[in-house]
Amino acid sequence: MDDADDIVIDRQAARAWPAMVVEYARGWVLRSSPGVARSRSNSALPPQRDAVDGLSAVQEFYARRDQPILIQVSPAHRHSMLDDHLADRGFQRLSPTLVMRASLAEEPGLKVGRGRRTGVGGERWPVRLGHRDEAWTRTLQWVDGRSDAAGELVMDRIPGRTVFARVMDGATVASVGAGVVDGGWLGVFCMGTRPEYRRRGTATALLRSLLTWGRDKGARSAWLQVEEGNTAARKLYEAHGFEESHRYHYRRSTG
């Protein structure tokens, strides 16, 4: 991985899930999306350096909107000083997340042995690639436990070439996911599977289809984000060649 790839991925991720309101101040990316539950839509992304000096602008941005200050400390290894400063001020640490990346130089498949690849299981599951519709959205909301209709407006504003994927079991949507190609990168996000279909190969089939689609659209690398505690998802991604790029977490004001 290039030294700056972690920063590139963070900026890719910010574009792939665009906030409704975005302002820039002293290198900070300030994001607000009223009614949207996801943290990434309502958090501040710090500059590459000297992040502590710009905190007054962050505080003012969220105060004007009557929102708590939420900061995405990412890449975490580049912002230890900022993180320590926020901790000292009583900011709560939330949602530790692992960012992973993979090369798409080879045909996507399960990684086995010393770099060898084999076909992916779960081929019997049909995967549909297309546009977002109510069935796709409702499945994601049900799996995530979220019902914020405003989140749909965010997805409608995703730039670049975007595809919404689903695994079907008859008329039932078993798994969903999405991909966006931007600047030679494929971002994989909104992966979710109904509990009754987990460990049955649906997520494998879905991921492989998204990686193949991105490769066909000219992407050379892929990235995704997964909560550190989601060991099942991490194993799936690692089996497809994903490795850690960096980590992040959020810090939220408590006052």
C-alpha positions in Angstrom: 0.0 0.0 0.0 1.3 3.5 -0.8 1.8 5.8 2.1 -1.1 8.0 1.1 -3.6 5.3 0.2 -5.3 5.6 3.5 -6.0 9.2 2.9 -7.2 8.5 -0.6 -9.6 5.9 0.6 -11.0 8.2 3.3 -11.8 10.8 0.7 -13.3 8.2 -1.6 -15.5 7.0 1.2 -16.6 10.6 1.9 -17.7 11.0 -1.7 -19.3 7.6 -1.9 -21.7 8.5 1.0 -22.3 12.3 0.4 -23.7 14.3 3.3 -26.5 16.7 2.6 -24.5 19.7 3.9 -20.7 19.8 3.4 -18.5 22.7 4.4 -14.7 23.0 4.5 -12.7 24.8 7.1 -9.0 24.8 7.7 -8.7 21.4 6.0 -11.6 19.8 7.9 -14.6 18.3 6.0 -17.7 19.2 8.0 -20.7 17.0 7.3 -24.4 17.2 8.4 -27.4 15.3 7.2 -30.5 15.9 9.3 -32.6 12.9 9.8 -29.9 10.4 8.7 -28.8 8.0 11.4 -25.4 7.0 10.0 -22.4 8.6 11.8 -20.5 9.2 8.6 -23.3 11.6 7.4 -23.0 13.8 10.5 -19.3 13.8 11.4 -16.2 15.9 10.7 -13.2 14.4 8.9 -9.9 15.9 10.0 -7.2 17.3 7.7 -3.9 15.4 7.2 -2.1 17.4 9.9 -2.6 20.1 12.5 -6.1 18.9 13.2 -6.3 20.2 16.8 -5.9 23.8 15.6 -9.1 23.7 13.6 -11.5 22.4 16.3 -13.1 25.8 16.9 -14.5 25.7 13.3 -15.8 22.2 13.9 -17.5 23.3 17.2 -19.1 26.3 15.5 -20.4 24.2 12.6 -22.3 21.8 14.8 -23.4 24.4 17.3 -25.2 26.2 14.5 -27.1 23.0 13.7 -27.8 22.1 17.3 -25.9 18.8 16.8 -23.4 17.1 19.0 -19.8 17.3 17.8 -18.9 14.0 16.1 -15.4 13.6 14.7 -14.3 10.7 12.6 -10.7 10.1 13.8 -9.3 8.7 10.6 -6.8 7.5 9.7 -6.4 6.8 13.4 -2.7 6.2 13.2 -2.2 9.7 11.8 -4.3 11.5 14.4 -3.1 10.2 17.8 -2.6 13.7 19.1 -6.1 14.7 18.1 -7.5 11.6 19.6 -5.7 12.2 22.9 -6.9 15.8 22.9 -10.5 14.8 22.4 -10.3 12.0 25.1 -8.9 14.6 27.6 -11.9 16.8 26.8 -14.3 13.9 27.6 -15.3 12.9 24.0 -16.7 9.4 23.9 -15.0 6.8 21.7 -17.5 5.1 19.4 -17.7 2.5 16.6 -14.1 1.3 16.1 -13.9 0.3 12.4 -11.4 -1.5 10.2 -10.8 -0.2 6.6 -9.7 -2.9 4.2 -8.4 -2.8 0.7 -7.7 -5.4 -2.0 -6.1 -5.5 -5.5 -8.4 -6.3 -8.4 -5.6 -7.3 -10.7 -6.8 -10.9 -10.6 -10.3 -12.3 -11.2 -12.1 -12.1 -7.8 -12.2 -15.4 -6.0 -11.5 -17.1 -2.7 -7.9 -16.8 -1.6 -6.4 -20.2 -0.6 -2.9 -21.4 0.2 -0.1 -19.1 -1.0 -1.9 -16.6 -3.1 -3.8 -19.2 -5.1 -7.4 -18.6 -5.8 -10.3 -20.9 -6.4 -13.9 -20.5 -7.4 -16.3 -19.0 -4.9 -19.0 -21.0 -3.2 -22.7 -20.1 -3.3 -22.9 -19.9 -7.1 -26.4 -21.2 -6.9 -27.5 -17.9 -5.5 -28.6 -15.5 -8.3 -27.2 -11.9 -8.0 -29.0 -9.0 -9.6 -27.1 -5.9 -10.4 -29.1 -2.7 -11.1 -30.7 0.3 -9.5 -31.9 0.9 -6.0 -35.6 0.3 -5.4 -37.9 -0.1 -2.5 -37.2 -3.8 -1.9 -33.4 -3.2 -1.8 -33.8 -0.2 0.5 -36.3 -2.0 2.9 -34.0 -5.0 3.1 -31.0 -2.9 4.1 -33.1 -0.9 6.7 -34.4 -4.2 8.2 -30.9 -5.7 8.4 -29.4 -2.5 9.8 -32.3 -1.9 12.2 -32.6 1.6 10.7 -35.7 3.2 9.3 -34.5 6.7 8.3 -36.1 7.6 5.1 -33.7 10.5 4.7 -30.9 8.0 4.1 -32.5 7.2 0.8 -31.8 10.8 -0.3 -28.1 10.3 0.5 -27.9 7.2 -1.7 -29.6 9.0 -4.5 -26.8 11.5 -4.5 -23.9 9.1 -4.7 -21.6 10.2 -7.6 -19.7 8.1 -10.0 -20.7 4.8 -11.5 -22.9 3.0 -8.9 -24.6 -0.4 -8.7 -27.0 -1.8 -6.2 -26.7 -5.6 -5.8 -29.0 -8.2 -4.3 -29.1 -11.9 -3.9 -32.6 -13.4 -4.5 -34.2 -16.5 -3.1 -37.3 -16.6 -5.2 -39.1 -13.4 -4.4 -37.1 -12.8 -1.2 -34.2 -10.4 -1.1 -31.6 -12.4 1.0 -28.6 -10.1 0.8 -27.9 -6.6 -0.4 -24.8 -4.5 -1.1 -23.6 -1.7 -3.3 -20.5 -0.6 -5.2 -19.2 2.7 -6.6 -16.3 3.1 -9.0 -14.4 6.4 -8.6 -10.9 7.2 -9.8 -9.8 3.6 -10.3 -11.1 2.4 -7.0 -14.2 0.3 -6.2 -15.9 1.1 -2.9 -18.0 -1.7 -1.4 -20.6 -0.7 1.1 -24.1 -1.3 2.5 -23.5 -5.1 2.7 -26.2 -6.8 4.7 -27.8 -10.3 4.9 -31.0 -11.4 6.5 -30.2 -13.6 9.6 -31.9 -16.7 8.1 -29.5 -16.6 5.1 -26.2 -16.1 6.9 -23.5 -18.7 6.5 -25.2 -20.0 3.4 -23.0 -18.3 0.7 -25.2 -15.4 -0.2 -22.7 -12.7 1.0 -20.0 -14.6 -0.9 -21.9 -14.5 -4.1 -22.8 -10.9 -3.6 -19.3 -9.8 -2.9 -17.8 -11.6 -5.8 -20.3 -10.0 -8.2 -19.5 -6.6 -6.9 -15.8 -7.1 -7.2 -16.2 -8.5 -10.8 -18.4 -5.5 -11.7 -15.9 -3.0 -10.4 -13.0 -4.7 -12.2 -15.0 -4.7 -15.4 -15.6 -0.9 -14.9 -11.9 -0.3 -14.7 -11.3 -0.3 -11.0 -7.8 -1.6 -10.0 -8.3 -1.7 -6.3 -11.2 -2.0 -3.9 -11.9 -0.7 -0.4 -14.5 -1.4 2.3 -15.3 -0.6 5.9 -16.2 -3.2 8.6 -16.7 -2.9 12.3 -13.8 -4.4 14.2 -16.0 -6.8 16.1 -17.7 -8.2 13.0 -15.5 -11.3 12.7 -17.7 -13.1 10.3 -17.6 -10.3 7.8 -13.8 -9.8 8.2 -13.2 -13.5 7.5 -15.2 -13.2 4.3 -13.3 -10.2 3.1 -9.9 -11.6 4.0 -10.8 -14.7 2.0 -11.2 -12.5 -1.0 -7.8 -10.9 -0.6 -8.7 -7.8 1.5 -6.1 -6.6 4.0 -6.1 -3.9 6.6 -5.4 -0.4 5.2 -6.1 1.6 8.4 -8.6 2.0 11.3 -10.8 4.7 12.5 -13.3 5.5 15.2 -15.6 8.4 16.2 -15.3 10.8 19.1 -18.5 12.4 20.2 -19.0 15.3 22.6 -20.8 14.5 25.8 -21.7 18.0 27.0 
